[in-house]
């Protein structure tokens, strides 16, 4: 395949990586089909999603002439 997936979805509030910082080290191996390969080490950082509802502190109104 061509996408990186976690076996279990990471929980940003309870990191499962060794040092608990939500950085996961992976090695990607690419092959050309003729027996040649190359490796690339990557760090995948899991960050929180802003899933809070927006809060408006003042009333706002607008009118537009048609």
N, C-alpha and C positions, 0 to 999 in steps of 0.2 A: 504494500500500500504506500501511499504518499502522504500520510498524515500521522502525527504523533498523538497517541492517546494514552491516558492514564488507565491502569487496570481498575483502580477505584478512584472516583472523583476526589480531588484534594479538597480539604476543608481549611480555608484560609485562617480560621480562628483556632484550629487545632492542627498545626503542621505535622505531617508524618515523615518529613525528611530527617536525616540523622541529626542535624544541628538545630532543627526547629525554626529555620528562617524562611521557609517557603521557596527556597532555591533548590531545584532538582537538577543534578548533573546527569546527562545522557550522552552516549556515543552513538552517532549515526554512521552507518556503513553504507557506502554506495558501491555498486558493482556495474561494470560495463557489459556483462554477459559473456565476456571472453576470458574470465578468470582473474581480471584485475580489479582490485578494490581499493578504496581509500576511506579513512575514518575521519570524522570531525567531531570534536568534543563540544557540547553545547550546555549552557545553563538555561533552564526554563524557570522563570520566576512567576509564581502565582500571586496575583494581587486581588484585593477585594473589589467587588462590584458595588457601585453606589445604588443600592436598591431601596433607598429611603424616598418617601413621597416628598415632593418639593413643598416648602412652606413659604407663603407670601406674607410679608409683614405689613404691607400697605395695600389699600384698595387701588386698583388701576382700571382706568376706562379709556377707551379710544373710540373716536367716531371718524368715519371716512366718507367724504362726499362722493356720490356716484355720478 
